[in-house]
Amino acid sequence: MSWQPLLDQPFIVTWHALAAIAAIVLGAIQLAGPKGTLAHRVVGYGWVALMLFIAIGSFWIHSMQVWGPFSPIHLLSILVIVTVPLGVWYAHRHRVKAHRATMIQLYALALIVTGLFTLWPGRVMHEVVFG
């Protein structure tokens, strides 16, 4: 495993990947830890900030171009930009089931499934993990 292929990328790609890794870790902490505590809220806001940074930053990454400079992954970014605040709103409205479902789905789809696709041969994270 070598971080060098990632560090050799443009600034936005490197920070996008590092933010995604941090969001995976914070998300796992959120899912495993107690809910409704001050720590849950603080870590949750950090996770929300990372998710928005990842989604918004993706619009400056154009490694796959299907529609002009954009690709289907940018549709997921739009979904994240809309859904993350919705999940926060659910929490503020004490709609715990909706909040839980929204955040778990975001974690699974936007981070885990999408993250697995970054390990595809020819992608930067494949180089990082498998050399």
Summary of the structure (lengths in Angstrom):
residues: 131
radius of gyration: 15.4
end to end distance: 5.9
largest distance: 46.4
contacts: 355
relative contact order: 0.15
helix: 76%
strand: 2%
